[in-house]
Every structure is written in C-alpha cells, then in structure tokens.
Amino acid sequence: MNKIKLLIVNMIDKQTYITILNKVLFIFLKPNVAESKITLNKIINERLSVSRYGDGEFALMQGKDLKFQEHDFIFENRLKEIIKSTEKNHIVCIPYNIVDLNILNSRAQDYWNSYWKVNRFKIYKYLNFKKKYYDSFISRFYMDIKDKSQAELTIKELKKIWHNRDIVIIEGEKSRLGIGNDLFSNCKEIKRIICPSENAYSEYNDILNRCKTIEKDKLFLIALGPTATVLAYDLSKYGYQAIDIGHIDIEYEWYLMGTNEKCPIKYKYVGEAVNGTNVDDIKDAIYNRQILCKVLNN
C-alpha cells in the first residue's frame, strides 16, 4: 500500500495529491456531527458545557499564529486533548459543514469548500471517530447561512439557554456582549469578567482562578476566541456550566442591521470586519456595574 501511495505521489504534484486525498476522505470517511438544531436542543435540555472549534482553533493546533492570538505549545496540546475528550457534562463542537455545506450561502460555501480541500486530512488526525460531535455554528446563525429566515427562530432557541439564569460573561475588553441590544434581556442578572482582546491565553491561569471563585449555579458565557474552547472544558470539570458562545453578539448585531456584509459595530471588537478592531471607549453605567473584575495582559 505504501509503495502504491509513493508511486502516486511521484506521478503527481503535492497539491493535486492533497486535493485527491481530501476528496477520497470526504466520500469514504466522515465524522459524526449533529446539525445545529440538535446541538441547541441538547444544550438546552441537558444544561451542558460547550467547547467550539473552527478554523482558528485548527490553525493553532497546526502551530500557526492568529491575528489576535499567538501560538503557544501548551495551548496547542490542550486543544488537541479537548477535541478528543469524552466528559459526561461537556460536548465538543466542530463545523457541521465538514460533512455538509448546503446550509451555507455561496460565499461561505466557497470559503469552506476551499478550506476542506486543503485541510480535511490535517484535521481528521485530531478527531475521535468514535465520538459524536456537535455543530460549532450554533453562534453563527446569520451571516454565513443561506436561509436567513430561520435566524429569528434560532435566536429564540439560543435565548432559552440563559433564560431566567444568572450569567457571567467572560469576554475581551472590547467585546461588550449584549450592550446596545436585547440579546440577554431574559437573564436574571449579568456579571462580567473582562479579559484581553488579544492573546487572552497568556493570562489563562489568572482567568481560570478568578472564575473558580464564582458560585456554581452561575452560567458562564465565554466570548474569548480559542481561549474559550479550553476554558469552557476546564470549568465544566470543576462543576460549572460554561458555554463557548463565540461571535453570537456580533451575529445578532448583523441580524438586527439586516446586513449581508461583515461590517464594524460601534463600540465592539469585530475581528472579521475591515476596521473592526478600531474600537472606541464606552461610557455606560450599566455595563460598568456589571464588571466583577478585569484580568488583562501584564
């Protein structure tokens, strides 16, 4: 078999070989990934913690830097550990589009189709094919989705997660989840732990230790890039419900605007939009009262 593989590689260029390999893997080997609706229902009904993976986490696992997060070998290994984990009260989410692109609009389909053509075999080596995964796009319910008429229903389902709960939002210092909109209007109480907008993992131990002082009945909603993936897992092992909620607030803002383009949001850090990281300070008394503490870069 290895001789045949070597012969094929010698006959064709490397990129063509990778493309063919990824196509073969797509046809004959697919991970078990539940779609978004099933994912949401499971989180709501079982009050599970959630770690989400996307192209950013996959890049860090391959030793690459992100625009807002430098690579770290300990971080890389934690991400590799968690993606194969089988904790009882915790689920791991990866993009459902690894098995089906049809829910995405044409722009997103083009991106992810190109991504999987190059990266499928690289990502497959990190997965546990005996494990059931769930959809990481639960918080990306609008911009990349073909049928935007379902966004309102998805938002109603998402809000059930924190309905009548005391929540602690762990976020970058310029993220400001829920400020200026009603995304968390059905919560009992909102508190915040403010963390670095960039390279948050460098303060990981301090962030985790601060979270561990919070009462166990609080719900953690974490919007902290790939750091959220690890933090949600660790908090779940300490007995908390912690959800890596990702871009949910930005998606909600875009939904409210009715835009089809990833644009900046005033007073909020938007890493995927041109000029989206140039964020002004905010003077909001309610927001300031919600802040429990700040854990920022030294």
NORZI-V363213 format. One record per residue. RES is the residue in three letters. SS is DSSP state (helix for helix, strand for strand, loop for the rest). PSI is psi in radians with two decimals (999 if undefined). Layout:
res=<RES/RES>
ss=<SS/SS>
psi=<PSI/PSI>
This chain:
res=<MET/ASN/LYS/ILE/LYS/LEU/LEU/ILE/VAL/ASN/MET/ILE/ASP/LYS/GLN/THR/TYR/ILE/THR/ILE/LEU/ASN/LYS/VAL/LEU/PHE/ILE/PHE/LEU/LYS/PRO/ASN/VAL/ALA/GLU/SER/LYS/ILE/THR/LEU/ASN/LYS/ILE/ILE/ASN/GLU/ARG/LEU/SER/VAL/SER/ARG/TYR/GLY/ASP/GLY/GLU/PHE/ALA/LEU/MET/GLN/GLY/LYS/ASP/LEU/LYS/PHE/GLN/GLU/HIS/ASP/PHE/ILE/PHE/GLU/ASN/ARG/LEU/LYS/GLU/ILE/ILE/LYS/SER/THR/GLU/LYS/ASN/HIS/ILE/VAL/CYS/ILE/PRO/TYR/ASN/ILE/VAL/ASP/LEU/ASN/ILE/LEU/ASN/SER/ARG/ALA/GLN/ASP/TYR/TRP/ASN/SER/TYR/TRP/LYS/VAL/ASN/ARG/PHE/LYS/ILE/TYR/LYS/TYR/LEU/ASN/PHE/LYS/LYS/LYS/TYR/TYR/ASP/SER/PHE/ILE/SER/ARG/PHE/TYR/MET/ASP/ILE/LYS/ASP/LYS/SER/GLN/ALA/GLU/LEU/THR/ILE/LYS/GLU/LEU/LYS/LYS/ILE/TRP/HIS/ASN/ARG/ASP/ILE/VAL/ILE/ILE/GLU/GLY/GLU/LYS/SER/ARG/LEU/GLY/ILE/GLY/ASN/ASP/LEU/PHE/SER/ASN/CYS/LYS/GLU/ILE/LYS/ARG/ILE/ILE/CYS/PRO/SER/GLU/ASN/ALA/TYR/SER/GLU/TYR/ASN/ASP/ILE/LEU/ASN/ARG/CYS/LYS/THR/ILE/GLU/LYS/ASP/LYS/LEU/PHE/LEU/ILE/ALA/LEU/GLY/PRO/THR/ALA/THR/VAL/LEU/ALA/TYR/ASP/LEU/SER/LYS/TYR/GLY/TYR/GLN/ALA/ILE/ASP/ILE/GLY/HIS/ILE/ASP/ILE/GLU/TYR/GLU/TRP/TYR/LEU/MET/GLY/THR/ASN/GLU/LYS/CYS/PRO/ILE/LYS/TYR/LYS/TYR/VAL/GLY/GLU/ALA/VAL/ASN/GLY/THR/ASN/VAL/ASP/ASP/ILE/LYS/ASP/ALA/ILE/TYR/ASN/ARG/GLN/ILE/LEU/CYS/LYS/VAL/LEU/ASN/ASN>
ss=<loop/helix/helix/helix/helix/helix/helix/helix/helix/helix/helix/loop/loop/helix/helix/helix/helix/helix/helix/helix/helix/helix/helix/helix/helix/helix/helix/helix/loop/loop/loop/strand/strand/loop/loop/helix/helix/helix/helix/helix/helix/helix/helix/helix/helix/helix/loop/loop/strand/strand/strand/strand/loop/loop/helix/helix/helix/helix/helix/helix/helix/loop/loop/loop/loop/loop/loop/loop/loop/loop/loop/loop/helix/helix/helix/helix/helix/helix/helix/helix/helix/helix/helix/loop/loop/loop/loop/loop/loop/strand/strand/strand/strand/strand/loop/helix/helix/helix/loop/loop/loop/loop/loop/strand/loop/helix/helix/helix/helix/helix/helix/helix/helix/helix/helix/helix/helix/helix/helix/helix/helix/helix/helix/helix/loop/loop/loop/loop/loop/loop/loop/strand/strand/strand/strand/helix/helix/helix/helix/loop/loop/loop/loop/loop/strand/loop/loop/helix/helix/helix/helix/helix/helix/helix/helix/helix/helix/helix/helix/helix/helix/loop/loop/loop/loop/strand/strand/strand/strand/strand/strand/strand/loop/loop/loop/loop/loop/loop/loop/loop/loop/loop/loop/loop/loop/loop/loop/loop/strand/strand/strand/strand/strand/strand/strand/loop/loop/loop/loop/helix/helix/helix/helix/helix/helix/helix/helix/helix/helix/helix/helix/loop/loop/loop/loop/loop/loop/loop/strand/strand/strand/strand/strand/loop/loop/helix/helix/helix/helix/helix/helix/helix/helix/helix/helix/helix/helix/loop/loop/loop/strand/strand/strand/strand/loop/loop/loop/helix/helix/helix/helix/helix/helix/helix/helix/helix/helix/loop/loop/loop/loop/loop/loop/loop/strand/loop/loop/strand/loop/loop/loop/loop/loop/loop/loop/loop/loop/loop/loop/loop/loop/loop/loop/loop/helix/helix/helix/helix/helix/helix/strand/strand/strand/strand/strand/loop/loop/loop>
psi=<-0.78/-0.61/-0.70/-0.77/-0.77/-0.68/-0.75/-0.77/-0.68/-0.46/-0.44/2.81/2.85/-0.75/-0.69/-0.71/-0.78/-0.75/-0.79/-0.76/-0.78/-0.61/-0.73/-0.76/-0.70/-0.65/-0.74/-0.22/1.96/2.40/2.78/1.82/2.14/2.54/3.03/-0.76/-0.75/-0.70/-0.86/-0.78/-0.69/-0.75/-0.78/-0.84/-0.54/-0.01/0.98/2.73/2.72/2.22/2.31/2.46/2.46/-2.83/-0.50/-0.84/-0.72/-0.64/-0.79/-0.62/-0.35/0.21/0.30/2.69/2.68/2.92/-0.61/0.09/2.03/2.60/2.55/2.30/-0.64/-0.76/-0.84/-0.82/-0.59/-0.74/-0.68/-0.62/-0.85/-0.60/-0.36/0.03/2.79/0.77/2.53/-0.75/0.45/2.40/2.67/2.29/2.35/2.88/2.19/-0.42/-0.05/-0.36/-0.35/2.08/-0.09/-0.45/-0.31/2.71/3.02/-0.67/-0.80/-0.66/-0.75/-0.76/-0.92/-0.54/-0.77/-0.68/-0.84/-0.47/-0.57/-0.61/-0.12/-0.90/-0.50/-0.71/-0.63/-0.59/-0.29/-0.26/2.70/1.84/-0.05/-0.10/2.58/2.19/2.91/3.01/2.13/-0.20/0.23/-0.52/0.00/1.20/-0.01/-1.16/-0.77/0.03/2.39/-0.90/1.59/-0.12/-0.29/-0.10/-0.74/-0.74/-0.72/-0.71/-0.75/-0.70/-0.75/-0.72/-0.37/-0.45/-0.74/0.23/2.17/0.46/2.68/2.14/2.63/2.02/2.16/1.99/2.85/2.72/-0.21/0.26/-0.87/0.94/2.31/-0.15/2.20/0.06/3.13/0.42/-0.67/0.47/-0.32/0.19/2.75/-0.81/2.55/2.22/2.84/2.51/2.07/2.25/3.03/2.47/-0.45/2.53/0.78/-0.52/-0.38/-0.35/0.40/-0.85/-0.72/-0.70/-0.82/-0.79/-0.65/-0.69/-0.62/-0.16/-0.10/2.58/2.56/-0.29/-0.09/2.58/2.12/2.22/2.07/2.13/1.50/0.63/-2.65/-0.39/-0.57/-0.57/-0.80/-0.75/-0.73/-0.71/-0.85/-0.72/-0.62/-0.61/-0.35/0.09/0.18/2.77/2.10/2.24/2.13/1.74/-0.22/-2.30/0.32/-0.71/-0.69/-0.72/-0.71/-0.72/-0.79/-0.68/-0.81/-0.59/-0.40/0.40/2.67/0.12/2.50/1.78/2.81/2.66/2.21/2.31/0.17/2.45/2.09/1.66/-0.35/0.00/2.53/2.24/0.28/-0.20/-0.01/1.58/2.30/2.75/2.76/2.46/1.73/1.96/-0.69/-0.81/-0.81/-0.64/-0.43/-0.27/2.05/-0.78/2.93/2.28/1.65/2.97/2.39/999>
